[in-house]
Amino acid sequence: MMNSMRLTKSALVISALLSSLYTVNAAAEDGMNIGGSVRVNYGMKLYNDQSKDKGGDLNFDVLTLKFDGTHGDWGLSSEYRFASGKNFIKWGYGYYNIDPEWQLQFGINKVPFGNPGFISNSWWFGLPYYLGFEDDFDVGAKATFDNGKWHTDIAFYKNGEYNSKDTKAYAPDIFSGTVNGTEYNNEETNQINLRQTYTLSDGDLKIVMGGSLEYGQIYNSKTEKNGDRNAFAVHMDAGYQGWKLQLQAMQYEFDAEDPDGMDNNKIGLGGAGWQYEVASKGQIYSFNLAKTIPTSWGSVKIYNDFGLMTPDVDDSSYDNSYQNVTGAAFSAGPIYIMADFIMGKNMTFSTKMDDHVGLPEAGDGWDQRININFGYYF
């Protein structure tokens, strides 16, 4: 009852805010564009007898409200989400276009790390997402440069968009709380990102290749000391006549200043409404292939996204994590449907017994689940 009241109240507040913003900007030079989506989700865990006996579950997924406003060289962009039992901001920032090539952003904006856009084709995201390295948003400032070939992102983030004890952030951040009996007191702060890409075009062939760097601190509220974290990646996104190939290799490390006696081979992360542990150091490799086929009513994209995480810690019992998603996306006017068959091994959210990434495997082999997301966009 309380969650429903909070959701209704938040919806009214956001609606009023958007209405007022639209009214103010209606007479402005560029104005305000408002959109969003309504989505429902079907899922069935093939490793869960109750889920299979019921033939899966169909649930409300999310209502999104998105607005983009401009006035001369100034602009504002935001998306707010109302999900079952929670509501949260995905992004919200103001920006200024210095000239046609340079833009400054301030607020909750997208962290420039890894392949621009996504390192996945599916609704399920790629393996890097589950460690906070895909489609992540934090609070800070970012400068972007784009001349059609070279693209540069330089950013500083003070912290995540929510408190480190909160798990409702859109993408995982470092978590402060208890996970599987271990108490973590860490939070991410003072993060620097640099990404450089170059676009090569020749007829129908387009290749975007580049590299990314990330460095930040990890503050421990119990020891009152700062640890650090770092990551780097090389990536390529190639397209040709409807085909798309994505390749990415990355290295990461979380080096927290935990109290004496804690296992520093792992760390807690929280996001997407949950919390879990990951190996504190490792490599992630992504290989994705997709084909988009135009139709008379829209398009169909068929894809396969594969991810491998190899832990690089002092404990030899830690095991690799795998995720493979085979699926299809159907686009027809305002309707967008993504149907995924997910296979996981020692991987959170896609296995029965292994709610972690890169820790010792408790299950045996690959588990499978089916997910279909139905969206109407306006």
C-alpha positions as CSV (number, residue, x, y, z in Angstrom):
1,M,0.0,0.0,0.0
2,M,2.8,2.4,0.9
3,N,4.7,1.6,-2.3
4,S,1.5,2.3,-4.3
5,M,1.0,5.6,-2.6
6,R,4.6,6.6,-3.2
7,L,4.3,5.6,-6.8
8,T,1.1,7.6,-7.3
9,K,2.5,10.6,-5.6
10,S,5.7,10.5,-7.6
11,A,3.8,10.1,-10.8
12,L,1.7,13.2,-10.0
13,V,4.9,15.2,-9.2
14,I,6.7,14.2,-12.3
15,S,3.6,14.8,-14.5
16,A,3.2,18.3,-13.0
17,L,6.9,19.0,-13.5
18,L,6.8,17.9,-17.1
19,S,3.7,19.9,-17.8
20,S,5.2,23.1,-16.4
21,L,8.4,22.6,-18.3
22,Y,6.5,22.1,-21.5
23,T,4.5,25.3,-20.9
24,V,7.5,27.3,-20.1
25,N,9.4,26.1,-23.2
26,A,6.4,26.2,-25.6
27,A,7.3,29.7,-26.7
28,A,11.1,29.1,-26.6
29,E,13.2,28.8,-29.6
30,D,13.4,25.0,-29.7
31,G,10.8,23.8,-27.2
32,M,10.3,20.5,-25.3
33,N,9.8,17.0,-26.7
34,I,8.1,14.5,-24.3
35,G,8.0,10.8,-24.9
36,G,8.3,7.5,-23.1
37,S,7.2,3.9,-23.1
38,V,5.0,1.3,-21.4
39,R,6.4,-2.2,-21.2
40,V,5.3,-5.6,-19.9
41,N,7.6,-8.6,-19.5
42,Y,7.2,-12.4,-19.8
43,G,9.8,-14.6,-18.3
44,M,10.2,-18.3,-17.6
45,K,13.2,-19.9,-15.7
46,L,13.8,-23.3,-17.2
47,Y,15.8,-24.2,-14.1
48,N,12.9,-23.5,-11.8
49,D,10.1,-26.1,-11.5
50,Q,7.5,-23.6,-10.2
51,S,8.2,-21.3,-13.1
52,K,8.0,-24.1,-15.6
53,D,4.8,-25.5,-14.0
54,K,3.1,-22.1,-14.4
55,G,4.4,-21.6,-18.0
56,G,6.3,-18.5,-16.8
57,D,5.0,-15.2,-15.5
58,L,3.7,-12.0,-17.3
59,N,4.3,-8.8,-15.3
60,F,4.3,-5.1,-15.6
61,D,7.8,-4.0,-16.4
62,V,8.1,-0.2,-16.5
63,L,6.6,3.1,-17.4
64,T,9.2,5.6,-18.7
65,L,8.8,9.3,-19.1
66,K,11.4,11.0,-21.2
67,F,11.8,14.7,-22.1
68,D,14.3,16.6,-24.1
69,G,14.3,20.4,-24.2
70,T,16.4,23.0,-26.0
71,H,16.7,26.7,-26.0
72,G,19.4,28.0,-28.3
73,D,22.7,26.3,-27.3
74,W,21.3,25.2,-24.0
75,G,19.5,21.9,-23.4
76,L,18.0,19.5,-20.9
77,S,17.5,15.7,-21.1
78,S,16.0,13.3,-18.6
79,E,14.3,9.9,-18.3
80,Y,12.4,8.8,-15.2
81,R,11.1,5.3,-14.7
82,F,8.2,3.8,-12.7
83,A,8.8,0.1,-12.2
84,S,7.0,-2.4,-10.0
85,G,7.6,-1.4,-6.4
86,K,10.1,1.3,-7.2
87,N,10.7,4.5,-9.2
88,F,14.0,6.0,-10.1
89,I,15.8,8.4,-12.4
90,K,17.9,6.8,-15.3
91,W,19.5,10.1,-16.4
92,G,18.9,13.8,-16.0
93,Y,21.4,16.5,-17.1
94,G,21.7,19.9,-18.5
95,Y,24.0,20.6,-21.4
96,Y,25.6,23.4,-23.4
97,N,26.7,23.3,-27.0
98,I,29.9,25.3,-27.2
99,D,30.0,24.8,-30.9
100,P,28.9,22.2,-33.4
101,E,31.6,19.8,-32.2
102,W,31.9,20.3,-28.4
103,Q,29.2,19.7,-25.8
104,L,29.3,20.0,-22.0
105,Q,27.0,18.0,-19.8
106,F,26.3,18.3,-16.1
107,G,24.2,16.0,-13.9
108,I,23.3,12.3,-14.1
109,N,24.7,11.4,-17.5
110,K,26.0,8.2,-19.2
111,V,29.5,7.1,-18.2
112,P,31.7,6.9,-21.3
113,F,33.2,3.4,-21.0
114,G,33.4,0.6,-23.5
115,N,31.7,0.4,-26.9
116,P,29.6,3.5,-27.5
117,G,25.9,2.8,-27.0
118,F,25.8,-0.8,-25.8
119,I,28.0,-3.9,-25.9
120,S,24.9,-6.0,-26.5
121,N,21.8,-6.3,-28.7
122,S,19.5,-7.9,-26.3
123,W,17.1,-6.7,-23.5
124,W,19.3,-8.8,-21.1
125,F,22.4,-6.6,-21.7
126,G,26.0,-7.9,-22.0
127,L,28.1,-9.4,-19.2
128,P,29.9,-6.0,-18.6
129,Y,26.6,-4.5,-17.5
130,Y,26.5,-6.7,-14.4
131,L,29.8,-5.2,-13.2
132,G,28.8,-1.6,-13.9
133,F,30.6,-1.3,-17.3
134,E,27.7,-1.0,-19.7
135,D,24.9,1.7,-19.9
136,D,25.9,3.1,-16.5
137,F,24.9,6.5,-15.2
138,D,26.6,8.6,-12.5
139,V,26.5,12.2,-11.2
140,G,29.2,14.4,-12.7
141,A,30.4,16.5,-15.7
142,K,31.3,15.3,-19.1
143,A,32.7,17.0,-22.2
144,T,32.2,15.4,-25.6
145,F,33.9,16.2,-29.0
146,D,32.6,14.8,-32.3
147,N,33.7,15.8,-35.8
148,G,32.1,12.9,-37.6
149,K,35.2,10.7,-37.4
150,W,36.9,11.4,-34.1
151,H,34.8,11.2,-30.9
152,T,36.2,12.1,-27.5
153,D,34.6,11.8,-24.1
154,I,36.2,13.3,-21.0
155,A,34.3,13.0,-17.7
156,F,34.5,13.3,-13.9
157,Y,31.9,11.7,-11.6
158,K,31.6,12.5,-7.9
159,N,29.5,9.4,-7.1
160,G,26.7,7.2,-8.2
161,E,23.2,8.5,-8.7
162,Y,21.9,6.9,-5.5
163,N,23.3,6.2,-2.0
164,S,25.6,3.2,-1.9
165,K,23.1,1.4,0.4
166,D,20.3,1.7,-2.3
167,T,19.9,-0.9,-5.0
168,K,17.4,0.9,-7.2
169,A,20.0,2.4,-9.5
170,Y,19.5,1.5,-13.2
171,A,23.0,-0.1,-13.5
172,P,25.0,-1.7,-10.7
173,D,27.3,0.4,-8.5
174,I,29.5,-0.5,-5.6
175,F,27.3,-1.6,-2.7
176,S,27.4,-0.8,1.0
177,G,25.5,-3.5,3.0
178,T,25.4,-7.2,3.7
179,V,25.6,-9.7,0.8
180,N,25.5,-13.4,1.5
181,G,26.6,-12.8,5.1
182,T,29.5,-10.5,4.3
183,E,29.2,-6.8,5.4
184,Y,30.6,-4.3,2.9
185,N,31.1,-0.7,3.7
186,N,32.3,0.6,0.3
187,E,31.1,3.4,-2.0
188,E,32.4,4.7,-5.3
189,T,33.7,8.3,-5.5
190,N,35.9,10.6,-7.5
191,Q,35.9,8.8,-10.9
192,I,37.6,9.9,-14.1
193,N,36.7,8.5,-17.5
194,L,38.3,8.9,-20.9
195,R,37.1,7.3,-24.2
196,Q,38.4,7.9,-27.7
197,T,36.9,6.4,-30.9
198,Y,37.5,6.7,-34.6
199,T,34.9,6.0,-37.3
200,L,35.9,4.6,-40.6
201,S,33.3,4.6,-43.4
202,D,33.5,3.2,-46.9
203,G,30.2,2.8,-48.7
204,D,28.0,0.4,-46.7
205,L,30.8,-0.4,-44.3
206,K,31.1,1.5,-41.1
207,I,33.6,0.7,-38.3
208,V,33.8,2.4,-34.9
209,M,36.9,1.5,-33.0
210,G,38.5,2.8,-29.9
211,G,39.6,2.5,-26.3
212,S,38.4,3.5,-22.8
213,L,40.0,4.2,-19.5
214,E,38.4,4.5,-16.0
215,Y,39.9,5.3,-12.6
216,G,38.2,6.1,-9.3
217,Q,38.3,5.8,-5.6
218,I,36.5,3.4,-3.2
219,Y,35.7,5.0,0.2
220,N,35.3,2.6,3.1
221,S,33.1,4.1,5.8
222,K,34.4,1.6,8.4
223,T,38.1,2.0,7.9
224,E,37.7,5.6,6.8
225,K,40.2,5.0,4.0
226,N,40.2,5.3,0.3
227,G,41.0,2.3,-2.0
228,D,40.9,2.6,-5.7
229,R,39.6,1.0,-8.9
230,N,40.5,1.0,-12.5
231,A,39.4,-0.4,-15.8
232,F,40.4,-0.2,-19.5
233,A,38.9,-1.6,-22.6
234,V,39.5,-1.8,-26.4
235,H,36.4,-2.1,-28.5
236,M,35.0,-2.3,-32.1
237,D,31.6,-2.0,-33.6
238,A,31.3,-2.8,-37.3
239,G,28.3,-2.6,-39.6
240,Y,27.8,-3.7,-43.2
241,Q,24.4,-4.1,-45.1
242,G,22.4,-4.9,-42.0
243,W,25.1,-7.0,-40.3
244,K,26.7,-5.9,-37.0
245,L,29.8,-7.2,-35.3
246,Q,30.8,-6.1,-31.8
247,L,34.1,-7.0,-30.1
248,Q,35.3,-5.9,-26.8
249,A,38.1,-6.9,-24.3
250,M,38.4,-5.3,-20.9
251,Q,40.4,-5.5,-17.7
252,Y,39.1,-4.2,-14.3
253,E,40.1,-4.2,-10.7
254,F,38.4,-3.1,-7.4
255,D,41.0,-2.6,-4.6
256,A,39.0,-1.7,-1.5
257,E,40.5,-0.7,1.9
258,D,38.4,-3.2,3.8
259,P,39.0,-4.1,7.5
260,D,41.6,-6.7,8.3
261,G,40.4,-10.3,7.8
262,M,38.0,-9.6,4.9
263,D,38.3,-11.5,1.7
264,N,39.6,-9.0,-0.8
265,N,39.1,-11.3,-3.7
266,K,35.5,-10.2,-3.9
267,I,33.3,-7.1,-3.6
268,G,29.6,-6.3,-3.3
269,L,27.7,-4.5,-6.1
270,G,24.1,-3.3,-6.0
271,G,21.7,-2.2,-8.8
272,A,18.6,-3.2,-10.7
273,G,16.9,-3.9,-7.4
274,W,19.4,-6.5,-6.2
275,Q,22.8,-7.0,-4.6
276,Y,25.5,-9.6,-5.3
277,E,29.2,-10.3,-5.2
278,V,31.8,-10.2,-8.0
279,A,35.4,-11.1,-8.3
280,S,37.4,-8.0,-7.4
281,K,39.7,-8.4,-10.4
282,G,39.3,-10.0,-13.8
283,Q,38.9,-9.7,-17.6
284,I,35.7,-9.6,-19.6
285,Y,35.5,-10.6,-23.3
286,S,32.4,-9.8,-25.5
287,F,31.6,-11.2,-29.0
288,N,28.2,-10.1,-30.5
289,L,26.8,-10.7,-34.0
290,A,23.5,-9.4,-35.3
291,K,21.6,-9.1,-38.6
292,T,18.8,-6.6,-39.2
293,I,16.2,-7.5,-41.9
294,P,13.8,-4.9,-43.2
295,T,10.2,-6.0,-43.6
296,S,7.0,-4.4,-45.0
297,W,5.8,-3.6,-41.5
298,G,9.2,-2.6,-39.8
299,S,12.2,-4.7,-39.2
300,V,13.5,-7.9,-37.5
301,K,17.0,-8.1,-35.8
302,I,18.4,-11.5,-35.1
303,Y,21.4,-11.6,-32.7
304,N,23.7,-13.6,-30.5
305,D,25.6,-11.9,-27.6
306,F,28.3,-13.9,-25.9
307,G,30.3,-12.8,-22.8
308,L,33.1,-14.4,-20.8
309,M,34.5,-13.2,-17.5
310,T,37.8,-14.7,-16.2
311,P,38.6,-13.9,-12.5
312,D,42.2,-12.8,-11.8
313,V,42.4,-13.1,-8.0
314,D,44.6,-14.9,-5.5
315,D,42.0,-17.6,-4.8
316,S,42.3,-20.4,-7.4
317,S,38.8,-21.7,-6.5
318,Y,37.2,-18.8,-8.3
319,D,35.6,-19.8,-11.6
320,N,34.9,-18.2,-15.0
321,S,31.4,-16.8,-15.6
322,Y,29.6,-17.1,-19.0
323,Q,26.5,-15.6,-20.5
324,N,25.0,-16.2,-24.0
325,V,21.9,-14.5,-25.3
326,T,20.2,-15.6,-28.5
327,G,17.3,-13.5,-29.6
328,A,15.3,-11.4,-32.0
329,A,13.9,-7.9,-31.8
330,F,10.8,-6.9,-33.7
331,S,10.1,-3.3,-34.6
332,A,6.7,-2.2,-36.0
333,G,5.8,1.5,-35.6
334,P,5.6,2.2,-31.9
335,I,5.8,-1.5,-31.0
336,Y,9.2,-3.0,-30.1
337,I,9.5,-6.6,-28.8
338,M,12.6,-8.4,-27.7
339,A,12.6,-12.1,-27.3
340,D,15.7,-13.7,-25.6
341,F,16.9,-17.2,-24.8
342,I,19.5,-16.7,-22.1
343,M,22.1,-19.3,-21.1
344,G,24.3,-18.7,-18.0
345,K,27.0,-20.5,-16.3
346,N,28.2,-19.3,-12.9
347,M,26.4,-16.1,-13.7
348,T,24.0,-13.9,-11.6
349,F,20.4,-13.5,-12.8
350,S,20.7,-16.4,-15.2
351,T,21.6,-19.4,-13.1
352,K,19.9,-21.3,-10.3
353,M,22.6,-21.5,-7.7
354,D,25.3,-18.9,-8.7
355,D,24.1,-15.4,-7.8
356,H,27.5,-13.8,-8.4
357,V,30.0,-13.2,-11.1
358,G,33.4,-14.9,-11.1
359,L,33.2,-16.6,-7.6
360,P,33.5,-20.3,-7.0
361,E,30.8,-22.1,-8.9
362,A,28.0,-23.8,-6.9
363,G,25.9,-25.1,-9.8
364,D,26.8,-27.6,-12.5
365,G,26.8,-26.5,-16.1
366,W,24.6,-24.1,-18.0
367,D,21.1,-22.9,-16.9
368,Q,18.5,-21.4,-19.3
369,R,15.7,-19.0,-19.1
370,I,13.3,-17.3,-21.6
371,N,12.5,-13.6,-21.5
372,I,10.2,-11.6,-23.8
373,N,9.8,-7.8,-23.4
374,F,6.8,-6.1,-25.0
375,G,7.1,-2.3,-25.4
376,Y,4.9,0.5,-26.7
377,Y,6.8,3.8,-27.3
378,F,5.2,7.2,-27.6
